[in-house]
Amino acid sequence: MNRLLAGKKALILGVADKHSIAWGIAQAMHDQGASLAFTYQEEPKGRLERNVRKLVATLGNPEDFLLFPCDVTDDSTIDALFRVIRSEWKGLDTLVHCIAFADRDDLNKPFSQISRAGYKLAMEVSAYSLNVLARAAAPLMDERGGGSIIALTYNAVEKAVPGYNAMAAAKAALEVGVRYLAVELGLSKIRVNAISAGPVRTLSASAVKGLSALRRWTEEVSPLRENVTLADVGNTAVYLASDLSRMVTGNVIYVDSGTHVLAAQVGAVEHRQQ
Ligand SMILES: NC(=O)c1ccc[n+]([C@@H]2O[C@H](COP(=O)([O-])OP(=O)(O)OC[C@H]3O[C@@H](n4cnc5c(N)ncnc54)[C@H](O)[C@@H]3O)[C@@H](O)[C@H]2O)c1
């Protein structure tokens, strides 16, 4: 069978466990023949590393995959990551950015009460990291005559979604980054797009109050009346990584059961009843 990503090398950042959107994307890309590298966030108990190692082993021989620690707030880990990618792979075709963080406190406070430090942290981890990673990936993509950078966003940008607060501001900045990087890197045939996914139950999403209401609402009123799965997001990422999307850049592609076309998002009243 012809596989869409045969011969492509993809670096996936942001697998925390089997519920991670990054894991859905990894599985879809693996099915389509991509070679994969993963990163994990180091923490004292090494739980995330163990999770990623276990998951990677389900795809095949662990030796066929690259695995590195990376914290996007620490330039030295990013430098080390791309040094190894260069020495192992020589080039890179796809970078998948599935990284976001905001303090739970800053998600749950009213928008006007977000702390200065919390706002900065959400911006740095969830938005500025795309700049840093794109800057490091671009020379490696150049080696391959171009590439595809894919980021994950959520539509709390055009519409206010109660409970998203600091992360909404970060996603707005991330989407701006997608457009500016698309313009800049387009000259090197590097495409930059974001997937705006509907609400999915993941570790990070558990910090967002009202996720259940958003998922219920998606089932009840979205055009497709169904919540999106990891595979739905993964398949769109495959398209964006593949040559099928050769002329597609600077976009936010909604994989959200059509929710974004509706006039109203989940109501504040419904959210208050959580
Ligand atoms: N779950 C949803 O409903 C939803 C919807 C739309 C978009 N998204 C986006 O999808 C992406 C993936 O999130 P997810 O929902 O799969 O949750 P997740 O918790 O599985 O993934 C988030 C990842 O970010 C990583 N991360 C956080 N801080 C980091 C740092 N400083 N350095 C390196 N990595 C760091 C975590 O280790 C984790 O692997 C995020 O950008 C998220 O905003 C999620």
The ligand as an SDF file (V2000), in Angstrom:
LIG
                    3D

 44 48  0  0  0  0  0  0  0  0999 V2000
   -7.1720   18.5250   24.9410 N   0  0  0  0  0  0  0  0  0  0  0  0
   -7.8500   19.4560   24.2920 C   0  0  0  0  0  0  0  0  0  0  0  0
   -9.0660   19.6000   24.4510 O   0  0  0  0  0  0  0  0  0  0  0  0
   -7.1540   20.3380   23.2960 C   0  0  0  0  0  0  0  0  0  0  0  0
   -7.9250   21.0170   22.3280 C   0  0  0  0  0  0  0  0  0  0  0  0
   -7.2600   21.8290   21.4130 C   0  0  0  0  0  0  0  0  0  0  0  0
   -5.8880   21.9680   21.4780 C   0  0  0  0  0  0  0  0  0  0  0  0
   -5.1820   21.2990   22.4240 N   0  0  0  0  0  0  0  0  0  0  0  0
   -3.7180   21.4760   22.4430 C   0  0  0  0  0  0  0  0  0  0  0  0
   -3.0930   20.2500   22.1340 O   0  0  0  0  0  0  0  0  0  0  0  0
   -1.7640   20.2960   22.6240 C   0  0  0  0  0  0  0  0  0  0  0  0
   -1.4810   19.0070   23.3760 C   0  0  0  0  0  0  0  0  0  0  0  0
   -2.2170   18.9770   24.5970 O   0  0  0  0  0  0  0  0  0  0  0  0
   -3.0220   17.7300   25.1070 P   0  0  0  0  0  0  0  0  0  0  0  0
   -4.4190   18.1640   25.3190 O   0  0  0  0  0  0  0  0  0  0  0  0
   -2.7640   16.5560   24.2640 O   0  0  0  0  0  0  0  0  0  0  0  0
   -2.4490   17.5220   26.5820 O   0  0  0  0  0  0  0  0  0  0  0  0
   -1.1970   16.6980   27.1520 P   0  0  0  0  0  0  0  0  0  0  0  0
   -1.1660   17.0190   28.5950 O   0  0  0  0  0  0  0  0  0  0  0  0
   -1.2800   15.2820   26.7870 O   0  0  0  0  0  0  0  0  0  0  0  0
    0.0500   17.3590   26.4010 O   0  0  0  0  0  0  0  0  0  0  0  0
    0.6460   18.5620   26.7760 C   0  0  0  0  0  0  0  0  0  0  0  0
    2.1390   18.3530   26.6830 C   0  0  0  0  0  0  0  0  0  0  0  0
    2.8480   19.5710   26.9050 O   0  0  0  0  0  0  0  0  0  0  0  0
    4.0630   19.1970   27.5210 C   0  0  0  0  0  0  0  0  0  0  0  0
    4.7040   20.3420   28.1540 N   0  0  0  0  0  0  0  0  0  0  0  0
    4.1800   21.2120   29.0550 C   0  0  0  0  0  0  0  0  0  0  0  0
    5.1260   22.1100   29.4350 N   0  0  0  0  0  0  0  0  0  0  0  0
    6.2590   21.7890   28.7530 C   0  0  0  0  0  0  0  0  0  0  0  0
    7.5670   22.3190   28.7170 C   0  0  0  0  0  0  0  0  0  0  0  0
    7.9290   23.3750   29.4790 N   0  0  0  0  0  0  0  0  0  0  0  0
    8.4880   21.7590   27.8960 N   0  0  0  0  0  0  0  0  0  0  0  0
    8.1590   20.6900   27.1350 C   0  0  0  0  0  0  0  0  0  0  0  0
    6.9360   20.1280   27.1270 N   0  0  0  0  0  0  0  0  0  0  0  0
    5.9980   20.6680   27.9380 C   0  0  0  0  0  0  0  0  0  0  0  0
    3.6450   18.1450   28.5360 C   0  0  0  0  0  0  0  0  0  0  0  0
    4.7610   17.3800   28.9760 O   0  0  0  0  0  0  0  0  0  0  0  0
    2.6560   17.3340   27.7140 C   0  0  0  0  0  0  0  0  0  0  0  0
    3.3170   16.2790   27.0580 O   0  0  0  0  0  0  0  0  0  0  0  0
   -1.6610   21.5490   23.4840 C   0  0  0  0  0  0  0  0  0  0  0  0
   -1.1000   22.6020   22.7120 O   0  0  0  0  0  0  0  0  0  0  0  0
   -3.1180   21.8440   23.7820 C   0  0  0  0  0  0  0  0  0  0  0  0
   -3.3440   23.2000   24.1100 O   0  0  0  0  0  0  0  0  0  0  0  0
   -5.7820   20.4790   23.3310 C   0  0  0  0  0  0  0  0  0  0  0  0
  1  2  1  0
  2  3  2  0
  2  4  1  0
  4  5  1  0
  4 44  2  0
  5  6  2  0
  6  7  1  0
  7  8  2  0
  8  9  1  0
  8 44  1  0
  9 10  1  0
  9 42  1  0
 10 11  1  0
 11 12  1  0
 11 40  1  0
 12 13  1  0
 13 14  1  0
 14 15  2  0
 14 16  1  0
 14 17  1  0
 17 18  1  0
 18 19  2  0
 18 20  1  0
 18 21  1  0
 21 22  1  0
 22 23  1  0
 23 24  1  0
 23 38  1  0
 24 25  1  0
 25 26  1  0
 25 36  1  0
 26 27  1  0
 26 35  1  0
 27 28  2  0
 28 29  1  0
 29 30  1  0
 29 35  2  0
 30 31  1  0
 30 32  2  0
 32 33  1  0
 33 34  2  0
 34 35  1  0
 36 37  1  0
 36 38  1  0
 38 39  1  0
 40 41  1  0
 40 42  1  0
 42 43  1  0
M  CHG  2   8   1  16  -1
M  END
$$$$
